[in-house]
Amino acid sequence: MMEIIEAASILKLPEWWICAGFVRSKIWDTLHGFTERTSTPDIDVIYFDDTHIDEAFEKKLEDKLSSLLPNIPWSVKNEARMHMVNNLQPYTSAEDAISKFPETATALGVKLDRENNLVLTAPYGLDDVINMELKPTPYFTETKERAAIYEERITKKNWKDIWYKIKVHHI
């Protein structure tokens, strides 16, 4: 994991984080006693730069990361433009975007600070991920449409089949 975090730090992106399943899955793997890490479909690197919202630039960043670690499925997204993709109100920062992820246990991010210290953001704390509880973030309980997205993700992701100890909360 540190090799991946260090590679992402080389980009020196504003307000960057590696987030979501990269963090959650490692915690759940450990709590389940797995000796091998479960595979993740991608490594989500997010950042916030409202002065440069070109999607093609994100692809160049993915290419740069792939040149460093070619076997990693990189996904780089500028959260300053993702509200347009997701048809939402603009995010104010990368951490604001993380706080609007569907599940509290997924609303996590890690990065290295300027002194190379590992930093964690967890807008809803760590209790849910450590207690293996899958709950919607408050943002996904505000409307029926968002609640439906949360419920669809539970079905589509099928996390319970991978991590059998998790407790899934429905809206």
Secondary structure, DSSP 8 states (H G I E B T S, - for coil): -HHHHHHHHTT--TT-EEETHHHHHHHHHHHTT-SS----S-EEEEE--TT---HHHHHHHHHHHHHHSTTS-EEEEEHHHHHHHHT----SSHHHHHHTSSBTTT--EEEE-TT--EEEE-TT-SHHHHTTEE-B-GGGGSSHHHHHHHHHHHHHH-HHHHSTT-EE---
